[in-house]
Amino acid sequence: MKKRVLITAVLALVLAGCGGDEEPTDTPDPIEENGAEITLVTSTTTTSVTETTVSVADEPDPTDEPDPATADEPYPTTTTTAADSAPTPELTEEDVVILRGIGPVTLGMTVDEAVTASGLELTQDFGRASTDSCFYMTALTALPGVAFMVVDGEVVRIEIHSPSTLATRSGVRIGTSESSLREVYSANIQQVSGVLLEGPAWAFVPNDEADADYRIYFAVENGEVAHYRLGLKPAVDNAQGCEG
């Protein structure tokens, strides 16, 4: 009997240390050992597992991130390159012939200056006689009938032939009658010889001393102005152009 009490006490202490609050799930039948009745009390110890919920900080919603390959690329742009086009001529047949030049081109200009001022592509006229220091330049179809005489690199004479319609400030042009020519320039017109290959010419002689070296010569055929030229002396006086 003492053994039974002792064993029971020991088991009670063990159960108390192992969480005796839990009810045994299975109590075996008592058995006898050496004539003594021994009751073995077994219990299933349930270990309480506390679920720990770890709060994870709310992650920000994913945002649309730029593609690294294109993040630094600027928005595409369209570059339009203007097609090359010929410049609009500054010198046209609408310009006026004056004693010192035509429109933006004045006598005494270099070839480069004349090209810049006129906006025309001037090329040498190899159909006319030339020398090392004297030659003619034309703008071909851009200004038909007009030729620029160049001496020592400067434009010193401009010739106007048919089919040009260029007119002087007073309206004289190819086709103007001789009588109208003389009437328009009555105070400055003089008949001269030696400046044309054939026959006399009518010369506009300026009154201003500053213009003493400038002339305009009109060739008259069949009672009308056939062609005319303006320029600086002595180049303007030469009947044979660069050959003289």
Summary of the structure (lengths in Angstrom):
residues: 244
radius of gyration: 59.2
end to end distance: 165.6
largest distance: 175.3
contacts: 559
relative contact order: 0.10
helix: 18%
strand: 25%
